[in-house]
Each structure stands twice: as C-alpha cells, then as structure tokens.
C-alpha cells in the first residue's frame, strides 16, 4: 500500500471518526463537548504527529 496524500488523509479522518463515535457511544461526556472540543483537538494532534512522523521519516531516509 502506498501512502499518498489522499490515503493518508482518509486514514487520519477514519481514526478521528472512530474515536469520536466511540466517545459519543460510551456517553463518557456530553456530545456537544466531544464535537466542539475533543474532535478538533484529535485532528490537530493527528496533523502535528503526522507532520513530525513524515519529517522523521525523511531524516531517516537520508542518513
């Protein structure tokens, strides 16, 4: 499987969607809290982790 931009974006969105659905399904916190605070935080963290992972992979590939 080749990870190009569309595949990577779809994987990130799928992971966040599964996490959001799990939190809403468990009833651990209010749905509005999950959708307005937790989901955007998961997306931002996922993008930061993805960026750092790509940069680390580039570094490892050139050494």
C-alpha angles and dihedrals in degrees: 000000000000116000106218124159099277094047092046093047091048091050092050093048091047092052092049091046092051091049092048093048090049093052092047092046094050092051090222091146139000116295092233090055092051094048098041102038115012101043095050089047091052090050094049093046091047092052092048092048091047092051093049091046093052092048091048090049090051090050093050092047093056097047 
